[in-house]
């Protein structure tokens, strides 16, 4: 009986310790990559707030599992360990508490940007043009190869 | 009913008591083990729980405010303040909408960013051109980097363009633009956010506007400190080497800046003198090796109008 109980405790502890910690995507868009390398194949797109299960840390990279059970790598700069520190977009989240809404309204956010729009001192249309000139990861990979970069 | 002799009655009772005692001991062990398991699970759950972390964060925030701590700018807030800074810069300088050159600049910039210590930021890095003859480069918070037409024309090859971009990327990595915001503004914002002080939406908007002006003032006039510039230069050398660009390109672009400075043209008004920067860059270059940049010259000539 005693042996069974201790075995049960031991197994429970091992199971708990092996269970992955949660990570949350803190950037607007990121990729779940096949290898710990930005130029490797993308397995899935990740958007802000997505929950990932941490399996292993490899230098600046995390091996994670997404909600569909897909395993891949994400750079540590793209994720955060606590969802509570994600801010700003909270007002548009369903079920945000009054306190969350109040906190989010008191920072540098989209709401305050809207109040600046239209003023002569700010050209947000030009900023949006700049942000639209992105280059896809495949083009960057080809550029790196052609230029004998690393 | 047959009466047991006294001795055998005592013996029977004793053996029954022993059985009970054994069961009781087993029950106690079971109970203790179960309680231990429950406590362990509760402790682990509490340790892992994001709710608990959030409570701890809030408690820390409250404690920090008592000590007069500032509002900590999140990645997303950095993005929004960066958009406003960029919008302010673009209200003063005309955007050069050269799509092919913008793409080329973005490819160089993205190749560098992937090797930086902060490759992923909220809205990603973006590189744009300003239609200005001044030789200048600016980095808004949140990853929007501007290069003037003047500085692009000054660069003679891709590696020199990469050197300018690497320097600006390092400012973003170190969050230098955010450090230009006056601490008092962030203290007030922190107090409003925690409910320590009442801040109307106009007051918060005022802090937002003034923070933008603090940053644009530093980018366009005041400039970063010598220490920040030195860190950006030294970080740029490492970034260039890590990406496969020739780190000596930073020295060659600084030489060009020095030549312009001698002519007393309005160049790098927000940077310390080029000759001062060249001294420590030369010293740092002793520890890195040059790379062959000829292969990248063809695409540079194709992409950069002369």
Interface residues (C-beta under 8 A of the other chain):
Chain A: X1 X2 X5 X6 X8 X9 X12 X13 X16 X17 X21 X22 X26 X27 X28 X29 X30 X38 X39 X60 X75 X77 X78 X81 X82 X83 X84 X85 X86 X87 X88 X89 X102 X103 X105 X106 X107 X108 X109 X110 X112 X113 X115 X116 X120 X121 X122 X123 X124 X126 X127 X129 X130 X131 X133 X134 X135 X139 X140 X143 X144 X146 X147 X148 X149 X150
Chain B: X26 X29 X30 X33 X34 X36 X37 X40 X41 X44 X48 X50 X51 X53 X54 X57 X58 X71 X73 X74 X75 X76 X77 X78 X79 X80 X81 X83 X84 X86 X87 X88 X90 X91 X95 X97 X99 X102 X103 X106 X107 X108 X110 X111 X114 X115 X117 X118 X119 X120 X121 X122 X123 X124 X126 X128 X144 X158 X189 X192 X193 X195 X199 X201 X204 X205 X208 X209 X211 X242 X243 X244 X245 X292 X295 X296 X299
